[in-house]
Amino acid sequence: MLVFPFAKVNMGLRVLRKRPDGFHDIASILLPIPLRDALEATMDLDIPPSEVRFVRTGIAIPGDPADDLCLKAVQAIRKLRDLPGLRLHLHK
């Protein structure tokens, strides 16, 4: 699967309160801009089930790749169902 998610700029952010799970509720104003990422996800039978091989290319993204929202989405889905071995490629 290959998708092209729109980029957005956060024009304003207000932290409202801390939730019991340790995260915060926020109010945010997001402005879509005419740039897109390319995100490709493919099953790979050579990768053990539930394992993810994640590659980021293009514009450098600060921070630890393990904290990327793409991987957090896979982790959330994994809580609901078994997943095959996956390859994810994010190009900024």
Gaussian input, Z-matrix of N, CA and C with variables (Angstrom, degrees):
# hf/3-21g

backbone

0 1
 N
 C     1     B1
 C     2     B2     1     A1
 N     3     B3     2     A2     1     D1
 C     4     B4     3     A3     2     D2
 C     5     B5     4     A4     3     D3
 N     6     B6     5     A5     4     D4
 C     7     B7     6     A6     5     D5
 C     8     B8     7     A7     6     D6
 N     9     B9     8     A8     7     D7
 C    10    B10     9     A9     8     D8
 C    11    B11    10    A10     9     D9
 N    12    B12    11    A11    10    D10
 C    13    B13    12    A12    11    D11
 C    14    B14    13    A13    12    D12
 N    15    B15    14    A14    13    D13
 C    16    B16    15    A15    14    D14
 C    17    B17    16    A16    15    D15
 N    18    B18    17    A17    16    D16
 C    19    B19    18    A18    17    D17
 C    20    B20    19    A19    18    D18
 N    21    B21    20    A20    19    D19
 C    22    B22    21    A21    20    D20
 C    23    B23    22    A22    21    D21
 N    24    B24    23    A23    22    D22
 C    25    B25    24    A24    23    D23
 C    26    B26    25    A25    24    D24
 N    27    B27    26    A26    25    D25
 C    28    B28    27    A27    26    D26
 C    29    B29    28    A28    27    D27
 N    30    B30    29    A29    28    D28
 C    31    B31    30    A30    29    D29
 C    32    B32    31    A31    30    D30
 N    33    B33    32    A32    31    D31
 C    34    B34    33    A33    32    D32
 C    35    B35    34    A34    33    D33
 N    36    B36    35    A35    34    D34
 C    37    B37    36    A36    35    D35
 C    38    B38    37    A37    36    D36
 N    39    B39    38    A38    37    D37
 C    40    B40    39    A39    38    D38
 C    41    B41    40    A40    39    D39
 N    42    B42    41    A41    40    D40
 C    43    B43    42    A42    41    D41
 C    44    B44    43    A43    42    D42
 N    45    B45    44    A44    43    D43
 C    46    B46    45    A45    44    D44
 C    47    B47    46    A46    45    D45
 N    48    B48    47    A47    46    D46
 C    49    B49    48    A48    47    D47
 C    50    B50    49    A49    48    D48
 N    51    B51    50    A50    49    D49
 C    52    B52    51    A51    50    D50
 C    53    B53    52    A52    51    D51
 N    54    B54    53    A53    52    D52
 C    55    B55    54    A54    53    D53
 C    56    B56    55    A55    54    D54
 N    57    B57    56    A56    55    D55
 C    58    B58    57    A57    56    D56
 C    59    B59    58    A58    57    D57
 N    60    B60    59    A59    58    D58
 C    61    B61    60    A60    59    D59
 C    62    B62    61    A61    60    D60
 N    63    B63    62    A62    61    D61
 C    64    B64    63    A63    62    D62
 C    65    B65    64    A64    63    D63
 N    66    B66    65    A65    64    D64
 C    67    B67    66    A66    65    D65
 C    68    B68    67    A67    66    D66
 N    69    B69    68    A68    67    D67
 C    70    B70    69    A69    68    D68
 C    71    B71    70    A70    69    D69
 N    72    B72    71    A71    70    D70
 C    73    B73    72    A72    71    D71
 C    74    B74    73    A73    72    D72
 N    75    B75    74    A74    73    D73
 C    76    B76    75    A75    74    D74
 C    77    B77    76    A76    75    D75
 N    78    B78    77    A77    76    D76
 C    79    B79    78    A78    77    D77
 C    80    B80    79    A79    78    D78
 N    81    B81    80    A80    79    D79
 C    82    B82    81    A81    80    D80
 C    83    B83    82    A82    81    D81
 N    84    B84    83    A83    82    D82
 C    85    B85    84    A84    83    D83
 C    86    B86    85    A85    84    D84
 N    87    B87    86    A86    85    D85
 C    88    B88    87    A87    86    D86
 C    89    B89    88    A88    87    D87
 N    90    B90    89    A89    88    D88
 C    91    B91    90    A90    89    D89
 C    92    B92    91    A91    90    D90
 N    93    B93    92    A92    91    D91
 C    94    B94    93    A93    92    D92
 C    95    B95    94    A94    93    D93
 N    96    B96    95    A95    94    D94
 C    97    B97    96    A96    95    D95
 C    98    B98    97    A97    96    D96
 N    99    B99    98    A98    97    D97
 C   100   B100    99    A99    98    D98
 C   101   B101   100   A100    99    D99
 N   102   B102   101   A101   100   D100
 C   103   B103   102   A102   101   D101
 C   104   B104   103   A103   102   D102
 N   105   B105   104   A104   103   D103
 C   106   B106   105   A105   104   D104
 C   107   B107   106   A106   105   D105
 N   108   B108   107   A107   106   D106
 C   109   B109   108   A108   107   D107
 C   110   B110   109   A109   108   D108
 N   111   B111   110   A110   109   D109
 C   112   B112   111   A111   110   D110
 C   113   B113   112   A112   111   D111
 N   114   B114   113   A113   112   D112
 C   115   B115   114   A114   113   D113
 C   116   B116   115   A115   114   D114
 N   117   B117   116   A116   115   D115
 C   118   B118   117   A117   116   D116
 C   119   B119   118   A118   117   D117
 N   120   B120   119   A119   118   D118
 C   121   B121   120   A120   119   D119
 C   122   B122   121   A121   120   D120
 N   123   B123   122   A122   121   D121
 C   124   B124   123   A123   122   D122
 C   125   B125   124   A124   123   D123
 N   126   B126   125   A125   124   D124
 C   127   B127   126   A126   125   D125
 C   128   B128   127   A127   126   D126
 N   129   B129   128   A128   127   D127
 C   130   B130   129   A129   128   D128
 C   131   B131   130   A130   129   D129
 N   132   B132   131   A131   130   D130
 C   133   B133   132   A132   131   D131
 C   134   B134   133   A133   132   D132
 N   135   B135   134   A134   133   D133
 C   136   B136   135   A135   134   D134
 C   137   B137   136   A136   135   D135
 N   138   B138   137   A137   136   D136
 C   139   B139   138   A138   137   D137
 C   140   B140   139   A139   138   D138
 N   141   B141   140   A140   139   D139
 C   142   B142   141   A141   140   D140
 C   143   B143   142   A142   141   D141
 N   144   B144   143   A143   142   D142
 C   145   B145   144   A144   143   D143
 C   146   B146   145   A145   144   D144
 N   147   B147   146   A146   145   D145
 C   148   B148   147   A147   146   D146
 C   149   B149   148   A148   147   D147
 N   150   B150   149   A149   148   D148
 C   151   B151   150   A150   149   D149
 C   152   B152   151   A151   150   D150
 N   153   B153   152   A152   151   D151
 C   154   B154   153   A153   152   D152
 C   155   B155   154   A154   153   D153
 N   156   B156   155   A155   154   D154
 C   157   B157   156   A156   155   D155
 C   158   B158   157   A157   156   D156
 N   159   B159   158   A158   157   D157
 C   160   B160   159   A159   158   D158
 C   161   B161   160   A160   159   D159
 N   162   B162   161   A161   160   D160
 C   163   B163   162   A162   161   D161
 C   164   B164   163   A163   162   D162
 N   165   B165   164   A164   163   D163
 C   166   B166   165   A165   164   D164
 C   167   B167   166   A166   165   D165
 N   168   B168   167   A167   166   D166
 C   169   B169   168   A168   167   D167
 C   170   B170   169   A169   168   D168
 N   171   B171   170   A170   169   D169
 C   172   B172   171   A171   170   D170
 C   173   B173   172   A172   171   D171
 N   174   B174   173   A173   172   D172
 C   175   B175   174   A174   173   D173
 C   176   B176   175   A175   174   D174
 N   177   B177   176   A176   175   D175
 C   178   B178   177   A177   176   D176
 C   179   B179   178   A178   177   D177
 N   180   B180   179   A179   178   D178
 C   181   B181   180   A180   179   D179
 C   182   B182   181   A181   180   D180
 N   183   B183   182   A182   181   D181
 C   184   B184   183   A183   182   D182
 C   185   B185   184   A184   183   D183
 N   186   B186   185   A185   184   D184
 C   187   B187   186   A186   185   D185
 C   188   B188   187   A187   186   D186
 N   189   B189   188   A188   187   D187
 C   190   B190   189   A189   188   D188
 C   191   B191   190   A190   189   D189
 N   192   B192   191   A191   190   D190
 C   193   B193   192   A192   191   D191
 C   194   B194   193   A193   192   D192
 N   195   B195   194   A194   193   D193
 C   196   B196   195   A195   194   D194
 C   197   B197   196   A196   195   D195
 N   198   B198   197   A197   196   D196
 C   199   B199   198   A198   197   D197
 C   200   B200   199   A199   198   D198
 N   201   B201   200   A200   199   D199
 C   202   B202   201   A201   200   D200
 C   203   B203   202   A202   201   D201
 N   204   B204   203   A203   202   D202
 C   205   B205   204   A204   203   D203
 C   206   B206   205   A205   204   D204
 N   207   B207   206   A206   205   D205
 C   208   B208   207   A207   206   D206
 C   209   B209   208   A208   207   D207
 N   210   B210   209   A209   208   D208
 C   211   B211   210   A210   209   D209
 C   212   B212   211   A211   210   D210
 N   213   B213   212   A212   211   D211
 C   214   B214   213   A213   212   D212
 C   215   B215   214   A214   213   D213
 N   216   B216   215   A215   214   D214
 C   217   B217   216   A216   215   D215
 C   218   B218   217   A217   216   D216
 N   219   B219   218   A218   217   D217
 C   220   B220   219   A219   218   D218
 C   221   B221   220   A220   219   D219
 N   222   B222   221   A221   220   D220
 C   223   B223   222   A222   221   D221
 C   224   B224   223   A223   222   D222
 N   225   B225   224   A224   223   D223
 C   226   B226   225   A225   224   D224
 C   227   B227   226   A226   225   D225
 N   228   B228   227   A227   226   D226
 C   229   B229   228   A228   227   D227
 C   230   B230   229   A229   228   D228
 N   231   B231   230   A230   229   D229
 C   232   B232   231   A231   230   D230
 C   233   B233   232   A232   231   D231
 N   234   B234   233   A233   232   D232
 C   235   B235   234   A234   233   D233
 C   236   B236   235   A235   234   D234
 N   237   B237   236   A236   235   D235
 C   238   B238   237   A237   236   D236
 C   239   B239   238   A238   237   D237
 N   240   B240   239   A239   238   D238
 C   241   B241   240   A240   239   D239
 C   242   B242   241   A241   240   D240
 N   243   B243   242   A242   241   D241
 C   244   B244   243   A243   242   D242
 C   245   B245   244   A244   243   D243
 N   246   B246   245   A245   244   D244
 C   247   B247   246   A246   245   D245
 C   248   B248   247   A247   246   D246
 N   249   B249   248   A248   247   D247
 C   250   B250   249   A249   248   D248
 C   251   B251   250   A250   249   D249
 N   252   B252   251   A251   250   D250
 C   253   B253   252   A252   251   D251
 C   254   B254   253   A253   252   D252
 N   255   B255   254   A254   253   D253
 C   256   B256   255   A255   254   D254
 C   257   B257   256   A256   255   D255
 N   258   B258   257   A257   256   D256
 C   259   B259   258   A258   257   D257
 C   260   B260   259   A259   258   D258
 N   261   B261   260   A260   259   D259
 C   262   B262   261   A261   260   D260
 C   263   B263   262   A262   261   D261
 N   264   B264   263   A263   262   D262
 C   265   B265   264   A264   263   D263
 C   266   B266   265   A265   264   D264
 N   267   B267   266   A266   265   D265
 C   268   B268   267   A267   266   D266
 C   269   B269   268   A268   267   D267
 N   270   B270   269   A269   268   D268
 C   271   B271   270   A270   269   D269
 C   272   B272   271   A271   270   D270
 N   273   B273   272   A272   271   D271
 C   274   B274   273   A273   272   D272
 C   275   B275   274   A274   273   D273

   B1=1.4370
   B2=1.5221
   B3=1.3147
   B4=1.4598
   B5=1.5178
   B6=1.3349
   B7=1.4670
   B8=1.5224
   B9=1.3240
   B10=1.4588
   B11=1.5274
   B12=1.3459
   B13=1.4696
   B14=1.5245
   B15=1.3356
   B16=1.4610
   B17=1.5281
   B18=1.3089
   B19=1.4562
   B20=1.5265
   B21=1.3155
   B22=1.4596
   B23=1.5196
   B24=1.3221
   B25=1.4523
   B26=1.5205
   B27=1.3176
   B28=1.4507
   B29=1.5201
   B30=1.3413
   B31=1.4663
   B32=1.5255
   B33=1.3039
   B34=1.4620
   B35=1.5133
   B36=1.3099
   B37=1.4574
   B38=1.5180
   B39=1.3127
   B40=1.4621
   B41=1.5258
   B42=1.3112
   B43=1.4648
   B44=1.5186
   B45=1.3490
   B46=1.4566
   B47=1.5205
   B48=1.3252
   B49=1.4678
   B50=1.5221
   B51=1.3202
   B52=1.4587
   B53=1.5230
   B54=1.3381
   B55=1.4611
   B56=1.5207
   B57=1.3332
   B58=1.4682
   B59=1.5289
   B60=1.3587
   B61=1.4645
   B62=1.5302
   B63=1.3413
   B64=1.4555
   B65=1.5177
   B66=1.3384
   B67=1.4519
   B68=1.5271
   B69=1.3341
   B70=1.4578
   B71=1.5245
   B72=1.3237
   B73=1.4607
   B74=1.5191
   B75=1.3462
   B76=1.4595
   B77=1.5208
   B78=1.3133
   B79=1.4649
   B80=1.5234
   B81=1.3217
   B82=1.4562
   B83=1.5240
   B84=1.3153
   B85=1.4612
   B86=1.5230
   B87=1.3394
   B88=1.4598
   B89=1.5159
   B90=1.3161
   B91=1.4560
   B92=1.5243
   B93=1.3494
   B94=1.4685
   B95=1.5267
   B96=1.3181
   B97=1.4585
   B98=1.5257
   B99=1.3337
   B100=1.4680
   B101=1.5275
   B102=1.3150
   B103=1.4558
   B104=1.5225
   B105=1.3138
   B106=1.4632
   B107=1.5162
   B108=1.3219
   B109=1.4516
   B110=1.5202
   B111=1.3164
   B112=1.4618
   B113=1.5189
   B114=1.3221
   B115=1.4559
   B116=1.5179
   B117=1.3210
   B118=1.4659
   B119=1.5195
   B120=1.3167
   B121=1.4692
   B122=1.5194
   B123=1.3292
   B124=1.4626
   B125=1.5187
   B126=1.3290
   B127=1.4593
   B128=1.5154
   B129=1.3212
   B130=1.4575
   B131=1.5291
   B132=1.3160
   B133=1.4592
   B134=1.5277
   B135=1.3406
   B136=1.4715
   B137=1.5333
   B138=1.3276
   B139=1.4613
   B140=1.5261
   B141=1.3223
   B142=1.4657
   B143=1.5323
   B144=1.3368
   B145=1.4626
   B146=1.5271
   B147=1.3242
   B148=1.4740
   B149=1.5278
   B150=1.3412
   B151=1.4659
   B152=1.5211
   B153=1.3414
   B154=1.4632
   B155=1.5225
   B156=1.3131
   B157=1.4721
   B158=1.5277
   B159=1.3285
   B160=1.4568
   B161=1.5205
   B162=1.3393
   B163=1.4644
   B164=1.5249
   B165=1.3336
   B166=1.4659
   B167=1.5220
   B168=1.3334
   B169=1.4652
   B170=1.5262
   B171=1.3346
   B172=1.4611
   B173=1.5134
   B174=1.3255
   B175=1.4602
   B176=1.5309
   B177=1.3204
   B178=1.4661
   B179=1.5216
   B180=1.3220
   B181=1.4557
   B182=1.5236
   B183=1.3325
   B184=1.4642
   B185=1.5302
   B186=1.2953
   B187=1.4583
   B188=1.5138
   B189=1.3001
   B190=1.4601
   B191=1.5286
   B192=1.3467
   B193=1.4722
   B194=1.5266
   B195=1.3302
   B196=1.4685
   B197=1.5232
   B198=1.3398
   B199=1.4670
   B200=1.5276
   B201=1.3190
   B202=1.4623
   B203=1.5299
   B204=1.3356
   B205=1.4702
   B206=1.5190
   B207=1.3222
   B208=1.4703
   B209=1.5257
   B210=1.3228
   B211=1.4644
   B212=1.5263
   B213=1.3183
   B214=1.4709
   B215=1.5281
   B216=1.3335
   B217=1.4622
   B218=1.5251
   B219=1.3226
   B220=1.4665
   B221=1.5252
   B222=1.3206
   B223=1.4693
   B224=1.5317
   B225=1.3217
   B226=1.4697
   B227=1.5252
   B228=1.3268
   B229=1.4680
   B230=1.5270
   B231=1.3272
   B232=1.4680
   B233=1.5360
   B234=1.3374
   B235=1.4700
   B236=1.5336
   B237=1.3351
   B238=1.4588
   B239=1.5167
   B240=1.3431
   B241=1.4753
   B242=1.5137
   B243=1.3191
   B244=1.4617
   B245=1.5231
   B246=1.3062
   B247=1.4621
   B248=1.5217
   B249=1.3236
   B250=1.4665
   B251=1.5265
   B252=1.3227
   B253=1.4564
   B254=1.5216
   B255=1.3253
   B256=1.4680
   B257=1.5183
   B258=1.3192
   B259=1.4616
   B260=1.5184
   B261=1.3297
   B262=1.4567
   B263=1.5303
   B264=1.3256
   B265=1.4575
   B266=1.5235
   B267=1.3303
   B268=1.4639
   B269=1.4983
   B270=1.3311
   B271=1.4649
   B272=1.5209
   B273=1.3416
   B274=1.4737
   B275=1.5114
   A1=107.28
   A2=115.68
   A3=122.13
   A4=107.83
   A5=116.65
   A6=121.16
   A7=108.56
   A8=115.42
   A9=122.44
   A10=109.46
   A11=117.00
   A12=119.67
   A13=111.86
   A14=115.13
   A15=120.84
   A16=110.84
   A17=114.85
   A18=120.71
   A19=108.62
   A20=116.03
   A21=120.33
   A22=108.72
   A23=114.92
   A24=121.69
   A25=107.25
   A26=116.20
   A27=121.27
   A28=107.61
   A29=116.96
   A30=122.49
   A31=112.35
   A32=116.51
   A33=119.81
   A34=109.95
   A35=115.57
   A36=120.11
   A37=108.40
   A38=114.98
   A39=120.38
   A40=107.87
   A41=116.25
   A42=120.93
   A43=107.12
   A44=116.15
   A45=120.40
   A46=112.66
   A47=116.77
   A48=120.48
   A49=109.23
   A50=114.06
   A51=120.14
   A52=108.36
   A53=115.83
   A54=121.47
   A55=110.30
   A56=117.31
   A57=120.23
   A58=113.46
   A59=117.49
   A60=119.95
   A61=112.73
   A62=116.87
   A63=120.87
   A64=114.21
   A65=118.06
   A66=121.62
   A67=109.23
   A68=116.75
   A69=121.28
   A70=110.99
   A71=116.83
   A72=121.60
   A73=106.63
   A74=115.67
   A75=119.96
   A76=110.46
   A77=115.35
   A78=123.42
   A79=105.12
   A80=117.08
   A81=120.27
   A82=110.21
   A83=116.02
   A84=121.89
   A85=106.77
   A86=116.55
   A87=121.84
   A88=109.96
   A89=116.01
   A90=122.09
   A91=108.55
   A92=117.58
   A93=118.23
   A94=110.29
   A95=116.17
   A96=121.72
   A97=108.62
   A98=118.01
   A99=120.17
   A100=114.04
   A101=116.81
   A102=122.64
   A103=107.20
   A104=116.21
   A105=120.23
   A106=110.30
   A107=114.25
   A108=121.10
   A109=107.39
   A110=116.71
   A111=121.93
   A112=106.45
   A113=116.38
   A114=121.58
   A115=108.43
   A116=116.09
   A117=121.72
   A118=109.33
   A119=115.62
   A120=122.15
   A121=107.62
   A122=116.51
   A123=121.02
   A124=110.00
   A125=115.33
   A126=120.61
   A127=108.10
   A128=116.18
   A129=120.90
   A130=107.76
   A131=116.24
   A132=120.98
   A133=113.12
   A134=116.85
   A135=120.66
   A136=111.99
   A137=117.09
   A138=122.26
   A139=107.63
   A140=118.62
   A141=120.23
   A142=111.85
   A143=117.45
   A144=120.83
   A145=111.28
   A146=115.21
   A147=125.13
   A148=114.08
   A149=118.86
   A150=120.16
   A151=108.99
   A152=115.86
   A153=121.75
   A154=108.62
   A155=115.93
   A156=121.99
   A157=105.51
   A158=116.48
   A159=122.55
   A160=110.10
   A161=116.04
   A162=122.29
   A163=107.87
   A164=115.64
   A165=121.04
   A166=107.67
   A167=116.29
   A168=121.19
   A169=108.83
   A170=114.90
   A171=120.13
   A172=110.76
   A173=116.38
   A174=122.03
   A175=109.09
   A176=115.81
   A177=120.11
   A178=110.55
   A179=115.29
   A180=121.82
   A181=107.15
   A182=117.91
   A183=118.28
   A184=111.25
   A185=115.70
   A186=120.25
   A187=112.68
   A188=113.88
   A189=122.57
   A190=109.65
   A191=118.75
   A192=120.50
   A193=112.64
   A194=118.52
   A195=121.02
   A196=111.75
   A197=117.43
   A198=121.54
   A199=112.40
   A200=117.91
   A201=121.98
   A202=110.82
   A203=116.26
   A204=120.93
   A205=112.46
   A206=118.05
   A207=120.30
   A208=110.12
   A209=116.22
   A210=119.87
   A211=111.38
   A212=117.36
   A213=119.96
   A214=110.25
   A215=117.25
   A216=120.50
   A217=110.55
   A218=117.42
   A219=120.92
   A220=109.80
   A221=117.10
   A222=120.72
   A223=110.97
   A224=117.33
   A225=120.39
   A226=110.79
   A227=117.32
   A228=120.91
   A229=109.94
   A230=115.95
   A231=121.23
   A232=111.64
   A233=117.34
   A234=120.53
   A235=111.48
   A236=116.45
   A237=121.58
   A238=113.71
   A239=116.66
   A240=119.80
   A241=110.96
   A242=114.16
   A243=120.19
   A244=109.10
   A245=115.82
   A246=121.20
   A247=110.16
   A248=116.48
   A249=119.11
   A250=109.21
   A251=116.52
   A252=119.85
   A253=109.04
   A254=116.84
   A255=121.19
   A256=111.53
   A257=114.18
   A258=122.44
   A259=106.94
   A260=116.86
   A261=122.35
   A262=108.09
   A263=115.38
   A264=120.70
   A265=107.37
   A266=115.99
   A267=122.55
   A268=108.36
   A269=116.92
   A270=121.83
   A271=107.91
   A272=116.00
   A273=122.10
   A274=109.52
   D1=132.84
   D2=178.16
   D3=-126.12
   D4=123.05
   D5=179.09
   D6=-128.13
   D7=160.99
   D8=-178.34
   D9=-126.67
   D10=79.17
   D11=-178.26
   D12=-68.12
   D13=140.93
   D14=178.63
   D15=-69.24
   D16=146.14
   D17=171.90
   D18=-82.89
   D19=159.95
   D20=177.89
   D21=-148.37
   D22=156.72
   D23=177.62
   D24=-115.52
   D25=133.40
   D26=177.80
   D27=-84.07
   D28=108.44
   D29=-176.80
   D30=-84.10
   D31=-19.94
   D32=179.93
   D33=-164.22
   D34=144.59
   D35=-178.98
   D36=-144.88
   D37=129.81
   D38=176.41
   D39=-129.49
   D40=125.07
   D41=176.17
   D42=-82.47
   D43=124.52
   D44=-175.35
   D45=-91.08
   D46=-54.93
   D47=-177.31
   D48=-163.26
   D49=158.57
   D50=176.05
   D51=-88.09
   D52=133.85
   D53=-179.34
   D54=-90.16
   D55=164.24
   D56=178.36
   D57=-59.94
   D58=-24.73
   D59=-179.72
   D60=-82.35
   D61=1.92
   D62=177.82
   D63=94.06
   D64=-14.21
   D65=176.86
   D66=-86.41
   D67=174.05
   D68=-178.72
   D69=-117.50
   D70=142.91
   D71=167.42
   D72=-78.38
   D73=142.57
   D74=-178.53
   D75=-134.31
   D76=159.92
   D77=166.84
   D78=-116.17
   D79=131.46
   D80=-172.83
   D81=-142.69
   D82=147.46
   D83=173.49
   D84=-116.22
   D85=114.42
   D86=-179.08
   D87=-108.83
   D88=136.20
   D89=179.06
   D90=-116.08
   D91=115.00
   D92=176.62
   D93=-67.40
   D94=144.01
   D95=177.95
   D96=-125.17
   D97=158.69
   D98=-173.35
   D99=-80.51
   D100=45.93
   D101=173.27
   D102=-122.31
   D103=152.42
   D104=179.46
   D105=-137.03
   D106=150.49
   D107=168.55
   D108=-92.11
   D109=168.24
   D110=169.12
   D111=-118.05
   D112=125.11
   D113=-179.91
   D114=-124.67
   D115=119.35
   D116=179.94
   D117=-117.88
   D118=131.29
   D119=176.69
   D120=-126.46
   D121=126.81
   D122=178.39
   D123=-135.34
   D124=145.14
   D125=172.78
   D126=-76.82
   D127=143.59
   D128=178.56
   D129=-137.07
   D130=111.39
   D131=-177.47
   D132=-69.09
   D133=-14.00
   D134=177.00
   D135=-82.28
   D136=-9.23
   D137=178.00
   D138=-100.39
   D139=133.67
   D140=-179.79
   D141=-57.48
   D142=147.46
   D143=178.12
   D144=-51.93
   D145=142.54
   D146=179.47
   D147=72.76
   D148=-5.38
   D149=177.28
   D150=-87.56
   D151=146.05
   D152=-179.17
   D153=-126.59
   D154=131.35
   D155=171.96
   D156=-106.99
   D157=115.84
   D158=-171.55
   D159=-117.56
   D160=128.38
   D161=179.82
   D162=-125.70
   D163=135.55
   D164=174.31
   D165=-118.79
   D166=131.40
   D167=179.48
   D168=-132.25
   D169=173.30
   D170=179.34
   D171=88.51
   D172=-138.89
   D173=-179.45
   D174=-62.49
   D175=133.41
   D176=179.82
   D177=-62.26
   D178=138.11
   D179=179.59
   D180=-111.61
   D181=119.97
   D182=-179.73
   D183=-68.13
   D184=155.19
   D185=175.81
   D186=101.71
   D187=171.60
   D188=-178.66
   D189=-76.01
   D190=126.03
   D191=178.20
   D192=-56.28
   D193=-27.09
   D194=179.56
   D195=-66.54
   D196=-18.66
   D197=179.31
   D198=-94.88
   D199=4.92
   D200=-177.78
   D201=-63.49
   D202=141.84
   D203=-179.88
   D204=-62.25
   D205=-28.23
   D206=177.19
   D207=-61.12
   D208=-46.10
   D209=179.63
   D210=-69.72
   D211=-35.19
   D212=177.69
   D213=-64.62
   D214=-35.72
   D215=177.14
   D216=-65.55
   D217=-42.58
   D218=177.77
   D219=-61.97
   D220=-42.35
   D221=179.28
   D222=-62.05
   D223=-39.36
   D224=179.37
   D225=-66.54
   D226=-41.14
   D227=178.61
   D228=-66.85
   D229=-38.95
   D230=-179.34
   D231=-60.25
   D232=-28.48
   D233=177.21
   D234=-68.85
   D235=-23.78
   D236=-177.21
   D237=-95.80
   D238=-28.21
   D239=-177.41
   D240=-159.05
   D241=160.01
   D242=176.11
   D243=-70.84
   D244=144.63
   D245=178.07
   D246=-123.26
   D247=148.01
   D248=173.55
   D249=-75.72
   D250=176.06
   D251=172.34
   D252=-62.00
   D253=136.37
   D254=-175.34
   D255=-126.52
   D256=147.90
   D257=167.36
   D258=-114.66
   D259=126.68
   D260=175.46
   D261=-117.42
   D262=136.10
   D263=176.47
   D264=-132.28
   D265=117.07
   D266=176.34
   D267=-108.59
   D268=121.72
   D269=176.95
   D270=-114.48
   D271=118.14
   D272=179.62
   D273=-88.22

